[in-house]
Amino acid sequence: MVKEYLRQSAILLKKTGQNEFGESLFSSLAINVRWENRIKVIRDSRGQEVVSEARFFCLEEVKPGDKIEYASRRWEIVSVTESVDLNGAIMYRVAYCK
């Protein structure tokens, strides 16, 4: 149902771990999204208030700490919400970025 609206392309950088220097390691995946530049005050995964500059809708699993490349910019994902249907299945995810 939501798939028809995901007409923009982005590169999801999923956090896979850390190297010996404590730097994050990422794997990349091309995904379809619905991107919206929208400023909103949200709570991050630690419960702190942060200002999100954009959000996107997608079907893939994304988590806070992952990154996404869109419009020649790398964004950090700070919060993710999931929309479920009446059977409890996840229909889509909304990720907030800064």
TORVEX-725428 format. One record per residue: residue number from 0; y negated, z negated, x negated of N, C-alpha, C in turn. Coordinates in Angstrom, 2 decimals. Example, Ala and Ser with C-alpha at 12.3 -4.5 7.8 and 13.67 -1.06 7.14 Angstrom:
BEGIN
(r 0; (5.69; -7.80; -13.19); (4.50; -7.80; -12.30); (3.30; -7.80; -13.20))
(r 1; (2.25; -7.08; -12.85); (1.06; -7.14; -13.67); (-0.03; -7.87; -12.90))
//
This chain:
BEGIN
(r 0; (1.19; 0.00; -0.81); (0.00; 0.00; 0.00); (-1.26; 0.00; -0.86))
(r 1; (-1.30; -0.81; -1.89); (-2.47; -0.89; -2.76); (-2.44; 0.21; -3.81))
(r 2; (-1.28; 0.74; -4.08); (-1.08; 1.70; -5.16); (-2.03; 2.90; -5.07))
(r 3; (-2.36; 3.35; -3.85); (-3.25; 4.50; -3.68); (-4.65; 4.24; -4.22))
(r 4; (-5.06; 2.98; -4.28); (-6.41; 2.63; -4.72); (-6.51; 2.41; -6.23))
(r 5; (-5.39; 2.36; -6.91); (-5.38; 2.12; -8.36); (-5.51; 3.45; -9.08))
(r 6; (-6.72; 3.99; -9.13); (-6.94; 5.35; -9.65); (-7.60; 5.38; -11.02))
(r 7; (-7.84; 4.24; -11.61); (-8.46; 4.20; -12.93); (-7.42; 3.77; -13.95))
(r 8; (-7.57; 4.24; -15.17); (-6.62; 3.93; -16.24); (-7.21; 2.91; -17.20))
(r 9; (-6.36; 2.03; -17.67); (-6.76; 1.02; -18.65); (-5.57; 0.73; -19.55))
(r 10; (-5.83; 0.08; -20.67); (-4.78; -0.33; -21.60); (-4.67; -1.85; -21.54))
(r 11; (-3.53; -2.33; -21.09); (-3.26; -3.77; -21.04); (-2.70; -4.20; -22.38))
(r 12; (-3.28; -5.23; -22.97); (-2.81; -5.80; -24.23); (-2.21; -7.16; -23.91))
(r 13; (-0.88; -7.19; -23.78); (-0.18; -8.43; -23.42); (0.04; -9.27; -24.68))
(r 14; (-0.31; -10.54; -24.58); (-0.14; -11.45; -25.71); (1.35; -11.71; -25.90))
(r 15; (1.84; -11.46; -27.13); (3.26; -11.62; -27.41); (3.56; -12.79; -28.34))
(r 16; (2.53; -13.37; -28.94); (2.75; -14.49; -29.85); (1.64; -14.58; -30.87))
(r 17; (1.95; -15.24; -31.99); (0.98; -15.41; -33.07); (1.63; -15.08; -34.40))
(r 18; (0.80; -14.60; -35.33); (1.30; -14.34; -36.68); (1.21; -15.61; -37.52))
(r 19; (1.54; -15.51; -38.80); (1.55; -16.69; -39.67); (0.16; -17.27; -39.92))
(r 20; (-0.90; -16.52; -39.56); (-2.27; -17.01; -39.73); (-2.85; -17.56; -38.44))
(r 21; (-2.04; -17.62; -37.38); (-2.50; -18.15; -36.10); (-3.25; -17.14; -35.25))
(r 22; (-3.26; -15.87; -35.66); (-3.93; -14.83; -34.89); (-2.98; -14.32; -33.81))
(r 23; (-3.52; -14.01; -32.65); (-2.70; -13.53; -31.53); (-2.18; -12.12; -31.80))
(r 24; (-0.94; -11.87; -31.38); (-0.33; -10.54; -31.45); (-0.23; -9.99; -30.03))
(r 25; (-0.43; -8.67; -29.89); (-0.44; -8.05; -28.58); (0.42; -6.78; -28.59))
(r 26; (1.02; -6.47; -27.43); (1.67; -5.18; -27.23); (0.84; -4.44; -26.18))
(r 27; (0.75; -3.12; -26.30); (-0.11; -2.36; -25.39); (0.71; -1.60; -24.36))
(r 28; (0.10; -1.43; -23.17); (0.74; -0.74; -22.06); (-0.35; -0.08; -21.22))
(r 29; (-0.20; 1.21; -20.95); (-1.15; 1.91; -20.08); (-0.84; 1.57; -18.63))
(r 30; (-1.86; 1.15; -17.87); (-1.66; 0.78; -16.47); (-2.75; 1.40; -15.61))
(r 31; (-2.48; 1.48; -14.32); (-3.48; 1.92; -13.34); (-4.12; 0.70; -12.72))
(r 32; (-5.44; 0.76; -12.55); (-6.19; -0.37; -12.02); (-7.25; 0.11; -11.03))
(r 33; (-7.79; -0.84; -10.31); (-9.02; -0.63; -9.53); (-10.03; -1.58; -10.16))
(r 34; (-11.03; -1.04; -10.84); (-11.98; -1.83; -11.62); (-13.26; -2.05; -10.84))
(r 35; (-13.80; -3.27; -10.93); (-15.08; -3.60; -10.31); (-15.90; -4.43; -11.28))
(r 36; (-17.08; -3.94; -11.64); (-18.02; -4.74; -12.43); (-18.72; -5.67; -11.45))
(r 37; (-18.40; -6.94; -11.56); (-18.91; -7.90; -10.59); (-19.01; -9.27; -11.27))
(r 38; (-20.20; -9.83; -11.25); (-20.41; -11.14; -11.86); (-20.07; -12.22; -10.84))
(r 39; (-19.25; -13.18; -11.28); (-18.81; -14.25; -10.39); (-18.46; -15.48; -11.23))
(r 40; (-18.81; -16.64; -10.73); (-18.42; -17.89; -11.39); (-17.03; -18.27; -10.87))
(r 41; (-16.09; -18.44; -11.80); (-14.71; -18.76; -11.45); (-14.24; -19.93; -12.31))
(r 42; (-13.03; -20.40; -12.04); (-12.40; -21.41; -12.89); (-11.31; -20.72; -13.72))
(r 43; (-11.30; -21.02; -15.01); (-10.27; -20.43; -15.87); (-8.98; -21.23; -15.75))
(r 44; (-8.00; -20.91; -16.58); (-6.69; -21.55; -16.50); (-6.73; -23.04; -16.86))
(r 45; (-7.80; -23.49; -17.52); (-7.95; -24.91; -17.87); (-8.81; -25.66; -16.86))
(r 46; (-9.31; -24.95; -15.83); (-10.13; -25.58; -14.80); (-11.62; -25.60; -15.11))
(r 47; (-12.02; -24.98; -16.21); (-13.43; -24.92; -16.59); (-14.13; -23.78; -15.85))
(r 48; (-15.39; -24.00; -15.47); (-16.17; -22.94; -14.84); (-16.60; -21.93; -15.91))
(r 49; (-16.35; -20.65; -15.66); (-16.77; -19.57; -16.55); (-17.36; -18.45; -15.69))
(r 50; (-18.17; -17.61; -16.33); (-18.75; -16.47; -15.63); (-17.90; -15.25; -15.93))
(r 51; (-17.34; -14.66; -14.90); (-16.56; -13.43; -15.02); (-17.52; -12.26; -14.82))
(r 52; (-17.44; -11.26; -15.70); (-18.30; -10.09; -15.61); (-17.65; -8.94; -14.85))
(r 53; (-16.34; -8.99; -14.70); (-15.62; -7.90; -14.03); (-14.30; -8.43; -13.50))
(r 54; (-13.72; -7.64; -12.59); (-12.37; -7.95; -12.12); (-11.65; -6.63; -11.91))
(r 55; (-10.31; -6.70; -11.95); (-9.53; -5.51; -11.66); (-8.29; -5.89; -10.87))
(r 56; (-7.83; -4.94; -10.09); (-6.63; -5.08; -9.28); (-5.53; -4.28; -9.97))
(r 57; (-4.31; -4.81; -9.99); (-3.19; -4.10; -10.61); (-1.88; -4.59; -10.01))
(r 58; (-0.80; -3.89; -10.35); (0.54; -4.27; -9.90); (1.31; -5.01; -10.99))
(r 59; (0.95; -4.78; -12.25); (1.66; -5.37; -13.38); (1.35; -6.86; -13.53))
(r 60; (2.29; -7.56; -14.15); (2.07; -8.99; -14.42); (1.05; -9.13; -15.56))
(r 61; (-0.01; -9.84; -15.30); (-1.02; -10.14; -16.31); (-1.25; -11.65; -16.32))
(r 62; (-1.66; -12.17; -17.48); (-1.86; -13.62; -17.62); (-3.17; -13.89; -18.33))
(r 63; (-3.75; -15.06; -18.10); (-4.91; -15.45; -18.90); (-4.53; -15.44; -20.38))
(r 64; (-5.42; -14.93; -21.21); (-5.12; -14.78; -22.64); (-4.78; -13.36; -23.01))
(r 65; (-4.30; -12.56; -22.03); (-4.10; -11.14; -22.27); (-5.47; -10.48; -22.36))
(r 66; (-5.50; -9.24; -22.84); (-6.75; -8.48; -22.92); (-6.54; -7.13; -22.24))
(r 67; (-7.64; -6.48; -21.89); (-7.56; -5.16; -21.30); (-8.68; -4.30; -21.88))
(r 68; (-8.36; -3.04; -22.18); (-9.36; -2.09; -22.66); (-9.71; -1.15; -21.52))
(r 69; (-10.99; -1.14; -21.18); (-11.48; -0.28; -20.11); (-12.92; 0.12; -20.43))
(r 70; (-13.24; 1.38; -20.24); (-14.60; 1.90; -20.46); (-15.09; 1.58; -21.87))
(r 71; (-14.25; 1.83; -22.86); (-14.60; 1.64; -24.28); (-14.96; 0.20; -24.63))
(r 72; (-14.42; -0.74; -23.89); (-14.69; -2.16; -24.17); (-13.39; -2.95; -24.02))
(r 73; (-13.23; -3.95; -24.85); (-12.08; -4.84; -24.75); (-12.51; -6.12; -24.03))
(r 74; (-11.82; -6.42; -22.95); (-12.14; -7.57; -22.10); (-11.05; -8.63; -22.23))
(r 75; (-11.43; -9.89; -22.15); (-10.47; -10.98; -22.14); (-10.20; -11.40; -20.70))
(r 76; (-8.94; -11.54; -20.34); (-8.56; -11.98; -19.00); (-8.61; -13.51; -18.99))
(r 77; (-9.43; -14.06; -18.08); (-9.61; -15.52; -18.04); (-8.93; -16.17; -16.84))
(r 78; (-8.66; -15.40; -15.79); (-8.01; -15.96; -14.60); (-7.31; -14.85; -13.83))
(r 79; (-6.21; -15.19; -13.18); (-5.45; -14.22; -12.39); (-5.04; -14.86; -11.07))
(r 80; (-5.22; -14.12; -9.99); (-4.72; -14.56; -8.68); (-3.74; -13.51; -8.18))
(r 81; (-2.79; -13.94; -7.37); (-1.79; -13.04; -6.81); (-1.90; -13.03; -5.30))
(r 82; (-1.77; -11.85; -4.72); (-1.75; -11.71; -3.26); (-0.31; -11.44; -2.85))
(r 83; (0.21; -12.27; -1.93); (1.60; -12.13; -1.51); (1.68; -11.70; -0.05))
(r 84; (2.78; -11.03; 0.30); (2.98; -10.63; 1.69); (3.67; -11.77; 2.45))
(r 85; (4.01; -11.53; 3.70); (4.61; -12.58; 4.53); (6.00; -13.00; 4.07))
(r 86; (6.65; -12.16; 3.27); (7.97; -12.50; 2.73); (7.89; -13.22; 1.39))
(r 87; (6.68; -13.40; 0.87); (6.50; -14.08; -0.41); (6.53; -13.17; -1.61))
(r 88; (6.66; -11.86; -1.40); (6.66; -10.91; -2.51); (5.22; -10.62; -2.94))
(r 89; (5.01; -10.49; -4.24); (3.67; -10.21; -4.76); (3.32; -8.76; -4.45))
(r 90; (2.18; -8.56; -3.76); (1.71; -7.21; -3.43); (0.85; -6.65; -4.56))
(r 91; (-0.06; -7.48; -5.09); (-0.92; -7.07; -6.20); (-1.53; -8.31; -6.85))
(r 92; (-2.15; -8.08; -8.00); (-2.81; -9.16; -8.72); (-4.28; -8.81; -8.93))
(r 93; (-5.12; -9.83; -8.97); (-6.54; -9.66; -9.28); (-6.81; -10.46; -10.54))
(r 94; (-7.29; -9.78; -11.59); (-7.58; -10.43; -12.86); (-9.08; -10.44; -13.09))
(r 95; (-9.60; -11.58; -13.50); (-11.03; -11.74; -13.78); (-11.24; -11.74; -15.29))
(r 96; (-12.25; -11.01; -15.74); (-12.46; -10.76; -17.17); (-13.85; -11.18; -17.63))
(r 97; (-13.93; -11.45; -18.92); (-15.24; -11.65; -19.54); (-15.27; -10.97; -20.88))
//
